[in-house]
Amino acid sequence: MRLRKSSATTLALAAAAPESLTGEWFHSEYWQAQDRISGSSFGRYTTWFFRPPQSQSDWVLRHYWRGGLMEKFSKDAYFYTGLERTRALAELRLLEQLYSEGLPVPKPIAARIIRKGLWYSADILIERIEDCVDLVAFLEQHPMTAEQWCQLGSTLARFHRRGVYHADLNAKNILIGNGEFYLIDFDRGELRTPASQWQQSNLDRLLRSFNKEKGKQAGLHFSPENWQQLLAGYQAGMGQG
């Protein structure tokens, strides 16, 4: 990873980042002016998709926003305790390691950290995984086979065997496409010593997510039987370690 520092701004460049990348690349307005915005995703805030010059794939631009109670005091300012402890740099480093090991995660590109006295704000760039949708959007329209649920469980086991803790493992942070499942959004994620307590907590969080989405949409293709199929694949996958 390469670091570029100028005044209060630091750019962290992963191996896939072009040398031409500048701070302007972290502004959606910059890409809108060049008519390169290819789409967006709307949650609490907007995530932008764009196609940079000489790239064969779209990239994702995501800003780090506060959530919970702290959002009432500051929407995007985080207390600065050192560059290595910023959320953007930590996520970029984790993604770079996982991607290099062949785990199904997005390819990391770069992160930007802007220091503002005792505080900082941040953005991250990753490569968009083509021809995928999040699992909730998929299950709104299609059921998954028992084999697919088992495959999902096996994929989660692969991450857990490696010691990957995903801080927000929910159905919308799982993508399906190209015959595979991918995990996205590793903000606050980390590598831990594999242990049943945090691994079970991860699975419990995912189950709550499925049940929450099922409560919102009765027609969502998810059932207790599907969860058991996922667990069967997970347990088989954990047995490979």
Residue frames as qw, qx, qy, qz and C-alpha x, y, z in Angstrom:
[[0.000, 0.889, 0.458, 0.000, 0.00, 0.00, 0.00],
 [0.418, 0.251, 0.003, 0.873, 1.25, 3.48, -0.92],
 [0.181, -0.793, -0.450, 0.368, 0.52, 6.61, 1.10],
 [0.310, 0.464, 0.162, 0.814, 0.40, 10.14, -0.32],
 [0.305, -0.699, -0.470, 0.444, 0.24, 12.96, 2.19],
 [0.230, 0.397, 0.153, 0.875, -0.39, 16.64, 1.51],
 [0.266, -0.401, 0.190, -0.856, -1.36, 19.12, 4.23],
 [0.534, -0.155, 0.580, -0.595, -4.33, 17.54, 6.05],
 [0.872, 0.262, -0.035, -0.412, -5.16, 14.94, 3.38],
 [0.305, -0.390, 0.857, 0.139, -3.80, 11.41, 3.08],
 [0.806, 0.300, -0.253, -0.442, -4.47, 9.14, 0.12],
 [0.532, -0.313, 0.787, -0.016, -3.93, 5.43, 0.71],
 [0.625, 0.460, -0.404, -0.484, -3.49, 3.54, -2.56],
 [0.855, -0.108, 0.503, -0.068, -3.95, -0.21, -2.84],
 [0.477, -0.207, 0.684, 0.511, -2.08, -2.24, -5.45],
 [0.395, 0.531, 0.691, 0.290, -4.87, -1.75, -8.02],
 [0.042, 0.902, 0.209, -0.374, -4.89, 2.07, -7.77],
 [0.642, 0.585, 0.139, 0.476, -3.55, 3.91, -10.83],
 [0.494, -0.176, -0.141, 0.840, -0.80, 6.47, -10.35],
 [0.012, 0.378, 0.292, 0.878, -3.08, 9.12, -11.87],
 [0.410, -0.667, -0.620, -0.052, -5.55, 8.86, -8.97],
 [0.137, 0.304, -0.257, 0.907, -5.99, 12.16, -7.12],
 [0.080, 0.241, 0.669, -0.698, -8.19, 13.54, -4.37],
 [0.437, 0.187, -0.172, -0.863, -10.70, 14.71, -6.99],
 [0.425, 0.002, -0.849, -0.313, -11.59, 11.08, -7.66],
 [0.163, -0.277, -0.848, 0.421, -13.37, 10.99, -4.29],
 [0.266, 0.351, 0.227, -0.869, -15.95, 13.59, -5.35],
 [0.477, 0.454, 0.752, 0.038, -19.08, 12.43, -7.17],
 [0.279, 0.877, 0.113, -0.375, -19.37, 15.90, -8.73],
 [0.132, -0.601, 0.631, 0.472, -16.03, 15.34, -10.46],
 [0.275, 0.053, 0.917, 0.282, -17.38, 12.25, -12.22],
 [0.340, 0.707, 0.573, -0.236, -20.76, 13.82, -12.91],
 [0.130, 0.819, -0.184, -0.528, -19.00, 16.66, -14.75],
 [0.005, -0.421, 0.797, 0.433, -17.35, 14.03, -16.96],
 [0.793, 0.121, -0.150, -0.578, -20.60, 12.12, -17.46],
 [0.409, 0.301, -0.859, 0.061, -19.05, 9.01, -15.94],
 [0.451, -0.117, 0.650, -0.601, -21.60, 8.26, -13.21],
 [0.339, 0.020, -0.853, -0.397, -23.13, 4.88, -14.02],
 [0.586, -0.487, -0.593, -0.259, -25.49, 4.52, -11.08],
 [0.127, -0.456, 0.503, -0.723, -26.05, 4.89, -7.37],
 [0.506, -0.319, -0.799, 0.061, -27.34, 3.02, -4.36],
 [0.272, -0.563, 0.097, -0.774, -29.57, 4.65, -1.77],
 [0.544, -0.342, -0.714, 0.278, -29.54, 3.61, 1.87],
 [0.307, -0.781, -0.309, 0.447, -29.20, 6.13, 4.68],
 [0.007, -0.768, 0.272, 0.580, -26.88, 7.96, 2.28],
 [0.772, 0.605, -0.063, -0.186, -25.93, 7.68, -1.38],
 [0.615, -0.353, 0.582, 0.398, -23.19, 5.41, -2.70],
 [0.472, 0.734, -0.183, -0.454, -21.99, 6.27, -6.20],
 [0.803, 0.055, 0.510, 0.303, -20.92, 4.03, -9.09],
 [0.311, 0.865, -0.193, -0.344, -18.72, 5.40, -11.87],
 [0.910, 0.238, 0.169, 0.294, -16.40, 4.24, -14.65],
 [0.274, -0.801, 0.262, 0.463, -12.93, 5.86, -14.41],
 [0.503, 0.724, -0.384, -0.273, -10.76, 6.35, -17.52],
 [0.409, 0.478, -0.776, -0.039, -9.09, 3.22, -18.90],
 [0.360, -0.147, 0.826, -0.408, -10.98, 0.95, -16.51],
 [0.332, -0.075, -0.826, -0.449, -12.97, -2.06, -17.66],
 [0.365, -0.480, -0.787, 0.135, -15.09, -2.06, -14.51],
 [0.255, -0.812, -0.142, -0.506, -17.18, 0.38, -12.49],
 [0.341, 0.113, -0.631, 0.688, -15.89, 1.62, -9.17],
 [0.429, -0.729, -0.527, -0.084, -17.81, 2.34, -5.97],
 [0.167, 0.411, -0.302, 0.844, -17.38, 5.59, -4.05],
 [0.566, -0.620, -0.540, -0.057, -18.53, 5.39, -0.42],
 [0.018, -0.625, 0.323, -0.710, -18.29, 8.11, 2.21],
 [0.408, -0.189, -0.799, 0.399, -18.09, 7.20, 5.90],
 [0.352, -0.558, -0.129, -0.740, -21.15, 8.44, 7.76],
 [0.117, -0.173, 0.761, -0.614, -21.90, 8.27, 11.48],
 [0.521, -0.340, -0.673, -0.401, -24.79, 6.20, 12.73],
 [0.523, -0.447, -0.662, 0.297, -26.73, 5.79, 15.94],
 [0.302, -0.856, -0.306, 0.287, -26.66, 8.43, 18.66],
 [0.455, -0.412, 0.213, 0.760, -23.42, 10.03, 17.42],
 [0.295, 0.442, 0.576, 0.621, -25.12, 10.95, 14.13],
 [0.133, -0.898, -0.417, -0.036, -27.08, 13.63, 16.02],
 [0.401, -0.796, 0.099, 0.443, -23.82, 15.38, 16.93],
 [0.016, 0.628, -0.555, -0.546, -21.82, 14.88, 13.73],
 [0.864, 0.372, 0.066, -0.332, -22.82, 13.22, 10.48],
 [0.889, 0.398, -0.151, 0.168, -19.33, 12.31, 9.25],
 [0.109, 0.767, -0.506, 0.380, -16.62, 13.45, 11.70],
 [0.915, -0.240, -0.307, 0.109, -14.65, 10.82, 13.63],
 [0.440, -0.855, 0.269, 0.058, -12.21, 11.38, 16.48],
 [0.662, 0.611, -0.413, 0.136, -8.65, 11.14, 15.15],
 [0.738, -0.598, 0.312, -0.003, -6.40, 8.78, 17.12],
 [0.358, -0.471, 0.695, 0.409, -3.79, 8.16, 14.42],
 [0.466, 0.413, -0.481, -0.617, -3.78, 7.41, 10.71],
 [0.234, 0.130, -0.958, -0.101, -3.51, 3.63, 11.13],
 [0.098, 0.292, 0.847, -0.434, -6.63, 3.64, 13.31],
 [0.410, 0.278, -0.076, -0.865, -8.86, 5.49, 10.85],
 [0.734, 0.218, 0.567, -0.304, -11.78, 3.42, 9.65],
 [0.677, 0.679, -0.130, -0.253, -11.01, 3.94, 5.96],
 [0.226, 0.648, -0.727, 0.006, -7.39, 2.83, 6.16],
 [0.445, -0.202, 0.828, -0.275, -8.29, -0.16, 8.34],
 [0.778, 0.384, 0.383, -0.316, -10.97, -1.30, 5.90],
 [0.568, 0.724, -0.348, -0.179, -8.70, -0.81, 2.89],
 [0.016, -0.549, 0.831, -0.093, -5.91, -2.85, 4.50],
 [0.598, 0.002, 0.742, -0.305, -8.30, -5.64, 5.45],
 [0.764, 0.552, 0.155, -0.295, -9.81, -5.79, 1.96],
 [0.381, 0.729, -0.555, -0.120, -6.37, -5.81, 0.37],
 [0.219, -0.376, 0.888, -0.149, -5.32, -8.77, 2.46],
 [0.662, 0.208, 0.642, -0.324, -8.53, -10.74, 1.94],
 [0.677, 0.667, -0.059, -0.305, -8.60, -10.04, -1.80],
 [0.221, 0.667, -0.708, -0.073, -4.97, -11.15, -2.17],
 [0.315, -0.194, 0.906, -0.204, -5.88, -14.42, -0.45],
 [0.201, -0.081, -0.827, -0.519, -8.71, -15.09, -2.91],
 [0.099, 0.426, 0.772, -0.460, -11.64, -14.53, -0.59],
 [0.148, 0.585, 0.629, 0.489, -14.83, -13.29, -2.32],
 [0.169, -0.754, -0.278, 0.571, -14.63, -9.57, -1.51],
 [0.431, 0.896, 0.100, 0.032, -14.46, -6.44, -3.69],
 [0.710, 0.212, -0.057, 0.669, -11.09, -5.39, -5.08],
 [0.289, -0.827, -0.197, 0.440, -9.84, -2.43, -3.01],
 [0.518, 0.692, 0.122, 0.487, -8.63, 0.69, -4.82],
 [0.309, 0.320, -0.278, 0.851, -7.93, 3.58, -2.45],
 [0.351, -0.748, -0.534, 0.181, -9.02, 5.54, 0.61],
 [0.198, 0.576, -0.064, 0.791, -8.91, 9.21, 1.51],
 [0.489, -0.607, -0.504, 0.373, -8.59, 10.60, 5.03],
 [0.138, 0.691, 0.035, 0.709, -9.01, 14.33, 5.66],
 [0.468, -0.312, -0.553, 0.615, -7.75, 15.55, 9.03],
 [0.126, -0.741, -0.203, -0.627, -9.69, 18.40, 10.65],
 [0.279, -0.637, 0.438, -0.570, -7.96, 19.16, 13.93],
 [0.385, -0.250, 0.817, -0.348, -9.04, 16.50, 16.41],
 [0.740, 0.325, 0.474, -0.349, -11.40, 14.97, 13.85],
 [0.076, -0.277, 0.741, 0.607, -11.30, 13.37, 10.41],
 [0.767, 0.376, 0.205, -0.477, -13.63, 12.40, 7.60],
 [0.303, -0.323, 0.837, 0.322, -13.01, 9.63, 5.08],
 [0.769, 0.417, -0.077, -0.478, -13.99, 7.94, 1.82],
 [0.535, -0.252, 0.780, 0.204, -13.15, 4.63, 0.16],
 [0.593, 0.487, -0.368, -0.525, -12.98, 3.45, -3.45],
 [0.554, -0.136, 0.821, 0.028, -13.48, -0.20, -4.38],
 [0.196, 0.128, -0.729, -0.643, -14.13, -2.00, -7.64],
 [0.713, 0.051, 0.195, -0.672, -17.77, -2.91, -8.21],
 [0.347, -0.054, 0.932, 0.089, -18.49, -6.63, -8.49],
 [0.373, 0.167, -0.431, -0.805, -20.28, -6.89, -11.81],
 [0.591, -0.093, -0.658, -0.457, -23.55, -8.75, -12.43],
 [0.321, -0.199, -0.825, 0.421, -24.43, -9.07, -8.72],
 [0.379, -0.625, -0.177, -0.659, -27.30, -7.94, -6.54],
 [0.185, -0.349, 0.701, -0.594, -27.64, -7.92, -2.79],
 [0.085, -0.104, -0.990, 0.037, -29.30, -10.96, -1.28],
 [0.264, 0.449, 0.570, -0.635, -32.45, -9.13, -0.18],
 [0.422, 0.496, -0.236, -0.721, -33.08, -7.81, -3.69],
 [0.275, 0.198, -0.888, -0.310, -32.54, -11.31, -5.08],
 [0.018, -0.214, -0.943, 0.255, -34.84, -13.04, -2.57],
 [0.371, 0.400, 0.250, -0.800, -37.57, -10.52, -3.29],
 [0.587, 0.449, -0.331, -0.586, -37.80, -12.00, -6.78],
 [0.717, 0.266, -0.633, -0.121, -36.35, -15.52, -6.61],
 [0.850, -0.485, 0.178, -0.103, -36.08, -18.42, -4.19],
 [0.128, 0.645, -0.753, -0.027, -32.68, -20.03, -3.69],
 [0.849, 0.017, -0.511, -0.133, -32.18, -23.77, -3.93],
 [0.825, -0.562, 0.047, 0.039, -31.09, -25.85, -0.95],
 [0.824, 0.120, 0.032, 0.553, -27.69, -26.16, -2.63],
 [0.230, 0.687, -0.018, 0.689, -27.37, -22.38, -2.83],
 [0.534, -0.779, 0.060, -0.324, -28.24, -21.95, 0.85],
 [0.912, -0.300, 0.076, 0.269, -25.61, -24.55, 1.69],
 [0.638, 0.419, 0.033, 0.645, -23.13, -22.75, -0.56],
 [0.108, -0.826, 0.051, -0.551, -23.81, -19.49, 1.30],
 [0.762, -0.634, 0.103, -0.078, -23.20, -21.22, 4.62],
 [0.889, 0.007, 0.085, 0.450, -19.96, -22.69, 3.29],
 [0.371, 0.665, -0.004, 0.648, -18.85, -19.23, 2.11],
 [0.396, -0.822, 0.107, -0.394, -19.48, -17.77, 5.57],
 [0.904, -0.389, 0.106, 0.145, -17.52, -20.64, 7.11],
 [0.742, 0.368, 0.000, 0.561, -14.60, -19.84, 4.82],
 [0.032, 0.775, -0.130, 0.618, -14.44, -16.32, 6.25],
 [0.674, -0.671, 0.140, -0.275, -14.79, -17.55, 9.82],
 [0.948, -0.087, 0.009, 0.307, -12.05, -20.17, 9.41],
 [0.531, 0.495, -0.080, 0.683, -9.78, -17.33, 8.30],
 [0.379, -0.420, -0.448, 0.693, -10.77, -15.33, 11.39],
 [0.033, 0.287, 0.265, 0.920, -12.66, -12.61, 9.50],
 [0.012, -0.543, -0.662, 0.517, -15.03, -10.70, 11.75],
 [0.034, 0.446, 0.453, 0.771, -17.67, -8.74, 9.80],
 [0.004, -0.117, -0.507, 0.854, -19.08, -6.02, 12.05],
 [0.514, 0.305, 0.182, -0.781, -22.36, -5.72, 10.12],
 [0.026, -0.025, 0.943, 0.330, -23.12, -9.12, 8.65],
 [0.508, 0.399, 0.461, -0.608, -26.59, -8.68, 7.22],
 [0.668, 0.391, 0.622, 0.115, -28.44, -9.88, 4.13],
 [0.391, 0.916, 0.077, -0.052, -27.83, -6.62, 2.24],
 [0.113, -0.814, 0.548, 0.156, -24.07, -6.94, 2.72],
 [0.576, -0.077, 0.787, 0.206, -24.09, -10.27, 0.88],
 [0.456, 0.524, -0.314, -0.646, -24.07, -10.20, -2.92],
 [0.724, 0.102, 0.681, 0.033, -25.09, -13.05, -5.22],
 [0.581, 0.750, -0.116, -0.293, -24.05, -13.42, -8.83],
 [0.393, 0.638, -0.658, -0.071, -21.65, -15.21, -11.15],
 [0.849, -0.073, -0.523, -0.036, -22.48, -18.44, -9.31],
 [0.510, 0.032, -0.561, 0.651, -20.90, -17.09, -6.11],
 [0.367, -0.875, -0.316, -0.009, -21.61, -15.17, -2.93],
 [0.448, 0.397, -0.229, 0.768, -19.56, -12.13, -1.92],
 [0.394, -0.724, -0.425, 0.374, -19.31, -10.12, 1.29],
 [0.287, 0.613, 0.073, 0.732, -19.12, -6.33, 1.14],
 [0.284, -0.803, 0.038, -0.523, -18.81, -3.37, 3.55],
 [0.784, -0.130, -0.469, 0.385, -16.01, -4.31, 5.94],
 [0.074, -0.690, 0.212, -0.688, -16.13, -1.06, 7.93],
 [0.515, -0.558, 0.462, -0.458, -15.00, -1.92, 11.49],
 [0.987, 0.049, -0.140, -0.056, -14.20, -5.46, 10.36],
 [0.137, -0.756, 0.633, -0.092, -11.02, -7.15, 11.54],
 [0.711, 0.182, -0.679, 0.014, -9.06, -10.37, 11.73],
 [0.579, -0.550, 0.396, -0.453, -9.56, -12.28, 14.97],
 [0.048, -0.234, 0.968, -0.076, -8.52, -15.59, 16.40],
 [0.549, -0.204, -0.625, -0.516, -11.30, -18.00, 15.37],
 [0.060, 0.012, 0.792, -0.607, -13.62, -18.55, 18.32],
 [0.068, -0.456, -0.865, -0.196, -17.17, -19.87, 18.58],
 [0.069, -0.638, -0.501, 0.581, -18.47, -16.88, 20.59],
 [0.121, 0.553, -0.144, -0.811, -17.92, -14.13, 18.01],
 [0.071, 0.035, -0.827, -0.557, -18.63, -16.49, 15.12],
 [0.046, -0.510, -0.857, 0.061, -22.01, -17.38, 16.61],
 [0.014, 0.660, 0.277, -0.698, -22.69, -13.70, 17.24],
 [0.071, 0.313, -0.521, -0.791, -22.05, -13.05, 13.54],
 [0.124, -0.221, -0.903, -0.346, -24.53, -15.75, 12.54],
 [0.050, -0.602, -0.694, 0.393, -27.13, -14.51, 15.04],
 [0.055, 0.549, -0.026, -0.834, -26.84, -11.03, 13.54],
 [0.138, 0.113, -0.715, -0.676, -27.41, -12.42, 10.05],
 [0.109, -0.409, -0.905, -0.045, -30.47, -14.38, 11.18],
 [0.010, 0.641, 0.440, -0.628, -31.95, -11.24, 12.77],
 [0.087, 0.400, -0.353, -0.841, -31.38, -9.47, 9.46],
 [0.146, -0.128, -0.869, -0.456, -33.23, -12.14, 7.49],
 [0.112, -0.547, -0.801, 0.215, -36.12, -12.10, 9.96],
 [0.006, 0.576, 0.163, -0.801, -36.27, -8.30, 9.88],
 [0.161, 0.243, -0.543, -0.787, -36.46, -8.28, 6.08],
 [0.163, -0.284, -0.922, -0.209, -39.07, -11.05, 6.16],
 [0.049, -0.585, -0.617, 0.524, -41.12, -8.94, 8.56],
 [0.118, 0.516, -0.109, -0.841, -41.03, -6.07, 6.08],
 [0.522, 0.328, -0.505, -0.604, -41.83, -8.26, 3.08],
 [0.777, -0.097, 0.526, -0.332, -43.90, -11.35, 3.74],
 [0.877, 0.465, 0.014, -0.120, -43.17, -12.59, 0.21],
 [0.059, 0.758, -0.650, -0.018, -39.40, -12.68, 0.75],
 [0.906, 0.132, -0.392, -0.094, -38.09, -16.12, -0.16],
 [0.178, 0.422, -0.744, 0.487, -36.68, -17.02, 3.25],
 [0.809, -0.395, -0.235, -0.366, -37.87, -19.61, 5.77],
 [0.603, -0.613, 0.489, -0.146, -36.62, -21.43, 8.87],
 [0.942, 0.124, 0.282, 0.131, -35.85, -24.38, 6.59],
 [0.561, 0.750, -0.124, 0.327, -33.59, -22.16, 4.49],
 [0.223, -0.826, 0.434, -0.282, -31.71, -21.10, 7.62],
 [0.836, -0.306, 0.455, -0.034, -31.15, -24.74, 8.55],
 [0.849, 0.455, 0.124, 0.237, -29.81, -25.36, 5.05],
 [0.216, 0.866, -0.295, 0.341, -27.42, -22.45, 5.48],
 [0.525, -0.663, 0.488, -0.217, -26.28, -23.84, 8.85],
 [0.953, 0.024, 0.292, 0.075, -25.70, -27.27, 7.33],
 [0.675, 0.639, -0.060, 0.365, -23.39, -25.74, 4.74],
 [0.106, -0.858, 0.351, -0.360, -21.70, -23.63, 7.42],
 [0.752, -0.485, 0.429, -0.121, -21.04, -26.59, 9.71],
 [0.923, 0.246, 0.194, 0.226, -19.69, -28.66, 6.83],
 [0.440, 0.792, -0.143, 0.399, -17.48, -25.74, 5.83],
 [0.349, -0.797, 0.404, -0.283, -16.15, -25.27, 9.35],
 [0.917, -0.223, 0.329, 0.019, -15.25, -28.95, 9.39],
 [0.781, 0.555, -0.046, 0.284, -12.81, -28.31, 6.54],
 [0.038, -0.903, 0.337, -0.263, -10.56, -26.25, 8.83]]
